[in-house]
Amino acid sequence: METVFFFNRNIPVLYDVECAVVGGGTAGAVAALSALEEKIETVVIEKTISLGGTQTNALVSPMMPTQVKGQRINDLIIERLHKENVQTNDGTTSCSWFNTESLSYVLETLIVERGGHLLYDANYVDCLKENGKISCIIVNTSNGLYAVKAKTFVDATADALLSRTAGVPVESGNEEGQNQQISFRFEMGGIDVLTLRNFMKAEGDTFCKIDHPEFFEIAMVPGKGHVLEPYFQKGLSDGHLKEEDLKYFQAFTQPGKNTVMSFNCPHIPGVFQTTDPVLRSKAVTKGREMIRRLTAFLPKAIPGFEQAYLIKEASQLGIRESYRIKGKYILTEQDYLSRARFEDGIARGDWYIDVHSVKGQTVKPEPLTKGEYYEIPYRSLITHEAANLIVAGRHISSTFLMQASLRIQPTVRDVAQVAGMACAYSVKYSVDLNNIDGALLRRQLRNREEKAWME
Ligand SMILES: Cc1cc2nc3c(=O)[nH]c(=O)nc-3n(C[C@H](O)[C@H](O)[C@H](O)COP(=O)(O)OP(=O)(O)OC[C@H]3O[C@@H](n4cnc5c(N)ncnc54)[C@H](O)[C@@H]3O)c2cc1C
């Protein structure tokens, strides 16, 4: 077996492929699928044993509404979810709904069907570089360290792990170095959703606009006039809840899981840095304690929850933002405000600047109106430091505020599709990833996308 020399040891090479995707999450799974559609040999290295990352292991659903038409790989995934009898369209919003188990299964199936390799339970550790390129990466598996060689590498770790170890500069947090709020999501089963809906309607809820048996949403943020607030305040005065439990409460149904809702909370108080491993661990412990209180309170207080119980805690923390690479172009809030267009624009975003701030301040630049969007340039995915590296995920090159818009799942998926296409282009035409003319990829997209997303 071929080996590479790493820290005074010979490490066996497990794969030598055309494309190695590090992180099989929201972006990584899509980048891999896109590369496989272009017929290049691809391996996904994922530290857990399921694909989807924040979407599945952090239990984050649904995909936020966007007026931007999703690209091909997004459509492919949605089509396959439909074949699995998962409804994705609520008939009112342009959210794309799913349930976590079906999504990770669908992503895995699509990749395996296309001949992709999956290396689960494999933690990226470090990379080796030669002449400005990554020659191989080192991963830790249940059988110890292995090396993976590839012509192209996708950093889809969301924390810019591969980029940072390859010498790419990064930024993190706002001007004060504070990251967005962490959430620790969970699911409850045994909910009588119909009773809950009827109760919410009887209370005069106007928050959930959707009128569909499978799709429903509840929320409570103090001072926003939500009908659940008096119930939460009573929970507080009765001693069932603490002040910190009331900061943000939200839950969504999961299509295909009739009595289940997925909770976009609790917000973890007091953790200002998502890049600190000790603080992340403290956030888990704190979140678990808060989940226990919420899941004990709801059956006592809210009709529909009488028989409900905790069925699942996320196996990945809900990290909205950590490191962002400083690539060839840093996308800024000015680009958001100007509805920027670029010659190498390869994806579009239109979600508002959605900052869940640790300090509680709300940054609210005017949301874009229907049909307006900004473009994301290819240069925000590539770096000066590693010629055969491309980045896909929430950590592409952007400012803190801009990241708060482009981080939503549909945008992350569209960016990731292009990362996979770029790897194939690099392999087929022997051009370094950081030397590809993004305008060429834009043309390739325009020619291939059935929906002709670029006018
Ligand atoms: C609490 C919360 C609520 C949100 N709500 C919504 C919402 O309602 N709708 C919406 O559209 N967006 C929402 N978002 C935003 C969106 O879900 C994320 O920005 C997006 O999913 C991030 O995708 P990603 O690919 O960058 O990261 P991820 O999906 O997290 O993928 C990263 C992957 O890399 C893997 N990985 C990391 N390190 C290593 C390593 N060393 N070795 C191997 N693998 C590794 C991880 O296991 C993971 O699979 C929310 C985000 C959060 C945190």
The ligand as an SDF file (V2000), in Angstrom:
LIG
                    3D

 53 58  0  0  0  0  0  0  0  0999 V2000
  -29.7370   26.8030   14.5810 C   0  0  0  0  0  0  0  0  0  0  0  0
  -29.7550   27.0650   13.1170 C   0  0  0  0  0  0  0  0  0  0  0  0
  -30.9540   27.2970   12.4800 C   0  0  0  0  0  0  0  0  0  0  0  0
  -30.9780   27.5190   11.0970 C   0  0  0  0  0  0  0  0  0  0  0  0
  -32.1750   27.6350   10.4680 N   0  0  0  0  0  0  0  0  0  0  0  0
  -32.2190   27.5520    9.1230 C   0  0  0  0  0  0  0  0  0  0  0  0
  -33.4340   27.3470    8.4620 C   0  0  0  0  0  0  0  0  0  0  0  0
  -34.4880   27.2460    9.1080 O   0  0  0  0  0  0  0  0  0  0  0  0
  -33.4160   27.2350    7.0930 N   0  0  0  0  0  0  0  0  0  0  0  0
  -32.2850   27.3830    6.3670 C   0  0  0  0  0  0  0  0  0  0  0  0
  -32.3460   27.3170    5.1250 O   0  0  0  0  0  0  0  0  0  0  0  0
  -31.0950   27.5710    6.9790 N   0  0  0  0  0  0  0  0  0  0  0  0
  -31.0390   27.6150    8.3310 C   0  0  0  0  0  0  0  0  0  0  0  0
  -29.8250   27.7090    8.9590 N   0  0  0  0  0  0  0  0  0  0  0  0
  -28.5870   27.8690    8.1650 C   0  0  0  0  0  0  0  0  0  0  0  0
  -28.1270   26.5870    7.4630 C   0  0  0  0  0  0  0  0  0  0  0  0
  -28.7510   25.4490    7.9920 O   0  0  0  0  0  0  0  0  0  0  0  0
  -26.6040   26.4150    7.5530 C   0  0  0  0  0  0  0  0  0  0  0  0
  -25.9340   27.6300    7.3350 O   0  0  0  0  0  0  0  0  0  0  0  0
  -26.1090   25.4130    6.5090 C   0  0  0  0  0  0  0  0  0  0  0  0
  -26.8290   24.1980    6.6490 O   0  0  0  0  0  0  0  0  0  0  0  0
  -24.6160   25.1590    6.6940 C   0  0  0  0  0  0  0  0  0  0  0  0
  -24.1810   24.2480    5.7190 O   0  0  0  0  0  0  0  0  0  0  0  0
  -22.6400   23.8110    5.6750 P   0  0  0  0  0  0  0  0  0  0  0  0
  -22.5040   22.8150    4.5990 O   0  0  0  0  0  0  0  0  0  0  0  0
  -21.7990   25.0320    5.6380 O   0  0  0  0  0  0  0  0  0  0  0  0
  -22.3780   23.1440    7.0910 O   0  0  0  0  0  0  0  0  0  0  0  0
  -22.8610   21.6990    7.6100 P   0  0  0  0  0  0  0  0  0  0  0  0
  -24.1500   21.3230    6.9850 O   0  0  0  0  0  0  0  0  0  0  0  0
  -22.8250   21.7510    9.0830 O   0  0  0  0  0  0  0  0  0  0  0  0
  -21.7520   20.7050    7.0710 O   0  0  0  0  0  0  0  0  0  0  0  0
  -20.4680   20.5840    7.6380 C   0  0  0  0  0  0  0  0  0  0  0  0
  -20.1090   19.1090    7.6150 C   0  0  0  0  0  0  0  0  0  0  0  0
  -18.7120   18.9630    7.8500 O   0  0  0  0  0  0  0  0  0  0  0  0
  -18.5240   17.8740    8.7230 C   0  0  0  0  0  0  0  0  0  0  0  0
  -17.2190   18.0740    9.3720 N   0  0  0  0  0  0  0  0  0  0  0  0
  -16.8450   19.1070   10.1490 C   0  0  0  0  0  0  0  0  0  0  0  0
  -15.5940   18.9450   10.5760 N   0  0  0  0  0  0  0  0  0  0  0  0
  -15.1570   17.7840   10.0320 C   0  0  0  0  0  0  0  0  0  0  0  0
  -13.9380   17.0710   10.1140 C   0  0  0  0  0  0  0  0  0  0  0  0
  -12.9000   17.4960   10.8440 N   0  0  0  0  0  0  0  0  0  0  0  0
  -13.8190   15.9040    9.4270 N   0  0  0  0  0  0  0  0  0  0  0  0
  -14.8680   15.4250    8.6850 C   0  0  0  0  0  0  0  0  0  0  0  0
  -16.0530   16.0630    8.6010 N   0  0  0  0  0  0  0  0  0  0  0  0
  -16.1860   17.2270    9.2630 C   0  0  0  0  0  0  0  0  0  0  0  0
  -19.6980   17.9550    9.6750 C   0  0  0  0  0  0  0  0  0  0  0  0
  -19.9210   16.7410   10.3460 O   0  0  0  0  0  0  0  0  0  0  0  0
  -20.8220   18.3160    8.6990 C   0  0  0  0  0  0  0  0  0  0  0  0
  -21.4130   17.1660    8.1380 O   0  0  0  0  0  0  0  0  0  0  0  0
  -29.7620   27.5290   10.3550 C   0  0  0  0  0  0  0  0  0  0  0  0
  -28.5490   27.3020   11.0030 C   0  0  0  0  0  0  0  0  0  0  0  0
  -28.5450   27.0560   12.3630 C   0  0  0  0  0  0  0  0  0  0  0  0
  -27.2340   26.7300   13.0220 C   0  0  0  0  0  0  0  0  0  0  0  0
  1  2  1  0
  2  3  1  0
  2 52  2  0
  3  4  2  0
  4  5  1  0
  4 50  1  0
  5  6  2  0
  6  7  1  0
  6 13  1  0
  7  8  2  0
  7  9  1  0
  9 10  1  0
 10 11  2  0
 10 12  1  0
 12 13  2  0
 13 14  1  0
 14 15  1  0
 14 50  1  0
 15 16  1  0
 16 17  1  0
 16 18  1  0
 18 19  1  0
 18 20  1  0
 20 21  1  0
 20 22  1  0
 22 23  1  0
 23 24  1  0
 24 25  2  0
 24 26  1  0
 24 27  1  0
 27 28  1  0
 28 29  2  0
 28 30  1  0
 28 31  1  0
 31 32  1  0
 32 33  1  0
 33 34  1  0
 33 48  1  0
 34 35  1  0
 35 36  1  0
 35 46  1  0
 36 37  1  0
 36 45  1  0
 37 38  2  0
 38 39  1  0
 39 40  1  0
 39 45  2  0
 40 41  1  0
 40 42  2  0
 42 43  1  0
 43 44  2  0
 44 45  1  0
 46 47  1  0
 46 48  1  0
 48 49  1  0
 50 51  2  0
 51 52  1  0
 52 53  1  0
M  END
$$$$
